[in-house]
């Protein structure tokens, strides 16, 4: 337990925020949580050693950066952990220089922030809360052959349009917004649950699926993103940890740093085209024991290395939080 007092400011990403808060409680002596609109006021009351902010986007107030500067003026150290890189770098480039330390889960943005003169920039992958994302028994209403949960970004639309003929005879569950973009929407509509799916429901569907597809969103500017520099996505999304923590086989597209977190073909499976995805879906749906073995190895790797407790211990080391 580090002898440090931390004031944490959530982004509003329920699964990530709660995982970080619980991990902080196991890592540092005192943890306080405040809303972004009150961060400077709460910092003046609590007087933490560190203000620790997740992401700093979307729901943060217009005076966000003024509040951060006010906190720094109190002699309190500040750190931000970007969880949406590189999709909003048009905004994060204005935020990062106001913090003492910038953590980012995305490899491609490390040099970007260093080039802006940020004094300390650290690559820090995200993780999962295994107390929440875990193997559980579910009823038939949550069971499927193939599951995908996420927004219908255009690359995802193209993929599901391409594999729609294969999905026709399967038990499929798709959830998220914008799926009306599909050319094959009428064909797939019966599989789609529109809108945001609560985290605990997602966990049930991950557990009930034989295979979960994971496809990272496209990064190009103008396609649902604010990425003026068109930085590539090199790092894996938090969904990869979450699916693995449920003990379910996932088929994922490949990001550069995937190999540093999981072993393809051993702890999860990968695909590079719609044709390869269909081939591997068909193969693993017919080979249950192999499917379960890979999923369990992925679960074990996740519990050993990719929990928020493990990640916050690393954060504590790099930020030099004293024991």
N, C-alpha and C positions, 0 to 999 in steps of 0.2 A: 504494500500500500504506500503510494507516494505522498509525502507530506506537502500537498499542494491543494489550493482552493481554486476550483474551476467554475466559471459561469458559462453555461452552454446555451446557445441560441439555435433552436431547431429551424429547419427549412420548411417542414410540413410534409416530408416524406416519411409517413408513419413507420414503416418497417425499419428504415435506416435510422431515423431519429431515436426510436425506442431502443434499438440495438446499441447505439452509441451511449445513450444515457445509462443503461444498465451496465455497460462495460466500464464507463467512467466511475460508477459507484463501486466497482470492484478494483479500480486502479488508483484512485486518488482519495485523499482524506475527506474532502468536502466537495459536493457537487450541487450547484444551483442551476435552475432552468428558468429562462425568461423569454418573453416574446420579443421579436425584433423591434417592435415599436417602442419598447421600454428598456432597451439594452443599456443605454448610458445611465439612465436613472437607477436601474438595478445594480449596475456596476458601482455607482457611487455609494450605494447602501451596503452591498456585500463586500466590496473591496477585494475582489478575487486576485489571485496571482496571474490568472490567464482568462481572457475572453476567448472562447472557442466557438466558432461559427460554422454551421454547415451551409455551404453553397452561396448564400447571400443573394438569391434571385427570387423572382416571381412574386412572393408575398412580402418581400422586404419593403419598408417605407421609403419615401423619397429622400428623407434625411438620413438614410442608412450610413452613408460615408461620413457625414458630419458627426454622427453619434460615435462612430469608430474613432475618429480623431479626438473626440472629447474623452473617450475611454483611455486612449494612449496618453493624453495630457495628464491623466491621473497617475501615470507611471505604471499602468497595467499593461502587460504584454498581450498581444492579440494574434490570433491564428485563424485562418479560414481554410476549410477543406472543401474544394470544389468537387461536386459529385455529378455535374452535368456537362463536363468537358468532353469533346470540343464543341458541343452543339450551341453554346451561347457565348463563345469567346468574344463576339462583338461587344458584349456587356462586361464580361469578366476582366477584360483588359483595363477597364476603368476602375474596377473594384480592387484588384490584386495589389496595386501599389500602396494602398492605404493600410495594409496589414503588415505586421512585423514578420510573420511567417505564412507562406502559402503552401498548402498541401493540395495535390491534385491526383486523382486516380488515373489520369490520362497521360501516357508517355509523350504524346506529340505536343503537349502544351508546356512542358517543363522549360524548354529553352525559350519559349515565347515569354513567359513571365520573368525569366532571368534577364532577357533582353530589355524588359521594361524597367530594369533597375531594382526589382524586388530583392531585398537583402538576403532572403533565405527561401528557396523553393525546393520542395521535397516531393518525390513521387511516392504516393501512398495509396495502394489499392483499397477498394472497399471490401466488404465482408458480409457476414450474415449472423443473425441472432438464432442459434440452434435451439433455444428454448421455445421459439415461436415456429420457425421453419424446421419441422422434424417429421419423421415417419409417424403417421397416425392411421387408424382404421376409418374408412369412410363408407357411406352407403352407396347403393347403385346409382343414385342421382348424381353422384360426383365422378362416376367412372367413365372412362373413354379409352379408345385405342390411341388417339392422337390429340394432343392439347396444345394450344397456343394462347397466351395471354399477353396483350400489349396493344398499343395504338397502331393503326393501319398506316404507317409511314409508307411512302411510295415503293420502296424496295420490297417491303413485306407484301404489298398488294400484288406486285409483279410475281413474287414467288408463289403466293397462294392461287393466283390465276393460273399459273403454269401447272400446279399439281392438283387443281380442282377435279380433273377426271379421275385421278386415283382416289381422292377422298370420298367420292360419291358413295362407295359401298362400305364405308367405315363408320365407326362411331367416333365422331369428332366433336371437340368443344373448342370454340374460339370466343374470346372476350376482348372488349376494348372499343374505342371510338373510331370513327371514320371508315368503317368497313364497307360503307356504301360506295366507296371508291372502286370496289372490285368490278371488273367486267362480268365476272361469274357470280355476282351477288345473289341473283335469283336462285342459282344452283346451290349455293352454300348458305343461304339465309337461315335455313333450319338449324345450322350448327352454331350460329352467332348469337352471343348475348351482348347487346349494345351497351356502351358506356363503361364507366369505371367499375372495376370489381373490387370489393373490399379485400384487404390483405388476407384475413382469415378464410375467406371464401377461396381465394387463389391457392392457399395452402391445401385446402381440401381437394381442389381440382388437380393440383400437382400430384398429390398422393393417390388420387384415383386414376391417374393416367398410366398407360403402359409406356408411352413415350411422350415427352414434352419437346416441342421445337423451340429453339432459341435463335432468333435472328436479330442481330444488332441493327439499329436504325441507320439510315443513310446519313452522311455527314455534310453533304454539299450545301452551300449557302442557297437559300431560296426554296429549299425543299423541306419545309417545316423547321428550319434551323436559322440561327443567327451566328453564322460562322464565316464572316467576311473573308478571312484568310484561307478558307477551304482547307483547314488542317484535317489530316486523316484521323480516323479512329483506330488506334493501335491497341487499346486496352479493353478488357472484357467488362461486361455490364454486371451490375449486382444480381440480375436475374440468374446468372450462371451459378452463383453460390447458393441462391435460394432454391433452385430446382434440385441441385445436388444434395442439399441438406434435407430434402424430403425423401431421399433414397429412391429417386426415379431416374430412369435413363433419359438423358437429353441428347438431342441431335442439334449441334450448333454450327453456325458458320465460323470461320477462323479469323481471329485477331492476332496480331503479332506476339503479344505477351501471353497468349493462352498457354503456351508450352511451359511457362514459368509457374503456372498454377495447377494445371491438370495434364495428364498424359492421354492424348487422343488414342482411342481404341482400347484403352485400359480403364480409365475412370469416367469417360464420356465418349461420345462419337461426334464426328464432324462431317460436314458436307460442303461441296464447293459449287454445286449447281442444282437446279431442280431435279434433273435426272438422277444425280447421285443421291439426293434426299429421298426420292421415291424408292430407289433401289434399297437403301439402308432401312427405310421404314418397313418395307416389305420383309426384309431379311430378319430384322429384330422382332417384328411381330410374330414371326414363325419360329423364333428361337428364344423361348422364354427364359430358360436357365442362364444362357449367356447374357441376355438383357439384364437380368437381376444381378448377376455377378459384377458387371460393369457399374451398374447403379450403386451397389453396395461399396465398391472400391471408391467411387466418387464421394459417397457419404463419408467414408472413413477419412479421406484426404481433407475434406471440408472441416470435419470436427477437429482434426489435428492442426490445421494450418490457417483456416480462413474464417475464424469466428471474430466477432467484434472485440472480445476480450483479448485475443491474441493481437489484433491490430492496434488496440489502444495501448497495449504494453509497448509496442513498437513506437507509437506516437510519443509515449512518455519518454522513451529513450532518446528519440531525435530532438524533442523539445527540451530535453535535459530537466525533466521534472524530477526533483530529488526524492530519494527514499526516506 
